[in-house]
Amino acid sequence: MNALIAGLILTQAGRSLPTNPISLEGTLNLKGELAQVSTQEFQATVFLFIAAECPIANRYAPEIGRIYAEYSPKKVQFFRVYVDPLERAAEFKKHGEDYGLKMSALLDPNKALVKATGVRVTPEVVVLNSKGIMKYRGRIDDMNIEHGKVREGYRRDLRISLDEILAGKPVSMPEATAIGCYIPGD
């Protein structure tokens, strides 16, 4: 069994969100260059932590595409973040093409962004405001009860968080437990 799949876990909500701007230092683009990411021109910046081998992340690709199409015209920028070595950049470019993920991709090979944000699984989402301060960390929605079990009438956490940020309101649920494939530590 694939170690990534065998490592499916739930993240633990209840960890407090950082109150300082998140450092994006060490994050790379798919060319291996330091990524130039600024949050100032956007009302929100969304980092979608995904893994090409994670079946849960791949199953979310259509919903990620719909969210991107709906919110990117509203001054929300999106990045998909891979936590693997630069040597796999071509694979991640193809993964984005194969799954219709039109947003730019970032690499976090040293897991600096993972550590700064506290994400633990893929797919897991982090949303920063225009000042680079984390306003939401967690799941895209609560459709997955546990690996292989889906619920009806689920809560669309990422959409709700973005709607609240765009309306100038505080995020009503700043953390939500994510179910996915474990991000291994170094």
N, C-alpha and C positions, 0 to 999 in steps of 0.2 A: 504494500500500500504506500502511496506517495506520502512522504513525511509531512508535506505541507497540509495535505488533506487529513492525515492522522492527527495533526495539531489543531483541529478545529476547537475554538474556545469562545466563550462569551467574554467581552470586556467587562470590567467592573465599573459601573457608574458610581458616582459619589466621590470620585477624585475631584478636587477643586480645579477649576480652570485657571491658568496663569493670568495674572492681571497686567503684566508687562507685554509690550509688543513681542511677537514671536520672531526669532532670528531665522532667516532663510539662508544663512551662511553655509556654504558647502554643498548647496543644492546645485545640480548640473542639468543642462539641457541634453537632448539626445546626441548632440555633437561632442559632448564631453566638456563643454565650456561652462564656466560659472553662469548660473541662471540669473537673469536680470528681472526680478519680480518686484513690482511696486504695488502696494495696496492703495495708495493715496488717491488715485484717479477713479477708484471704484467704490461703490457702496458696500460691496462684500467681495471677498475672495474665497473661493471654495477649493480645497485640496481633497481630491478623491484618492485615497490610498488603495491601490489595487495590485493584484498579482496575476500575471498571465496564466498561472496554473491553478488559480483558485476558482472552483466551480461556482461558488456563491457570487464572487465578484463578476464573473463572466455572465451569470444569469441576470445580473442587474444592468448589463450594458444597455439594453433598450430603454430602461427607465432613466439611466444616467443621460442618455442621448436626449430624451424628452425634456428633462430638467434643464440641460444645457441650452436647448433650443428655446425654451420658454424664458429663462432668466438672463441669458447673456445679453439680450438687447436692453435689459433693465439695469445696466451698469454693474453687472456681476461677472467677474472673471473666474474661469475654471482651469484647473490643472489636474491631470491625472499623475499620481506619484508612484513610481516603482522603487522598491527598496533593495534592488539588486545591483550587481556590479555593472560598470560601464560597458563591459564586453558584450552585454546582452542588449545594447541599445537598438540594434537593427531588429531584433526580435520584438522589442516593445513598440517600435514604429509599426511593424506588421500587425501586432496585436491590436493596436488602435485602429488600423485600417480594417482589419477583419471584423471587429466588433462595432464599427461605426462611431468610435470615440473621437470626435472632432477637436476636442480641446487639446492644448499643448501638453506635452509630457515632460515631466521632470524626473530626474534620478536622484535618489538619496542613498548612495552606496555606503556611506558611513553611518547612516541612520541618525544623522544630526536632527533632521526635521521630525523624525519619529520620536526621538528623545525629547525635543522641545515641546511637542504637542501632546505626548502621552498616548498616542494611538498604539493599539496592540494587535489588531487584526485587519485583514482586507476582506470585504470593503469596509472602510471606516472613513468618516468625513470630518474635516475641520473647516470651520468658517471663521474668517477674520473680518473685522470691520475695516474701514478706511485707514485707521490708525495702526493696523496690524495686530490688534488685540483679539484674542480668541473669544468668540461669542457662542460657538456651538462645537461640540465634539461628540461624535457617536454614529449611529446608524443612519442609513438613507430613509428607512421606514421600519416599521415593526412587523412586516409581512412574515418574516421567518421567526417562528417560535423557537425552534432549535434546528439543527442540521436535518434537512429533509422534511420538515413540517412547516406548512404555510397556513396562515390564518386568513379568514375573511374579514373585511371591514377594518383594515389596518390603518394605523396612524402614519401620515407622511411627514416624518420629523424634519427632514432637510427642507422640504417645500415650506412647511410652517415656519421654520426658523428664518428662511430667506424672506418670506412675506413680512414677518415681524421686523426684521432689520430694515427692509425697504420702507416700511411704514414709520420708521423711527421709534419703534417700541422695543422694550427689552425682550429678549428671547425667553419665552415662558418655560421652556425646558432646555436649559443650556447643555445638558448631558443626557445621552440615551445609550443604553447598552447595545453594543453591536455584536452580531453573530457572524463569524467568518473564519478565515484561515489565519492561524497564528503567524505573526511576524517574528521570526527567530532573532534573538539577540546575537551580538558579536562575542 
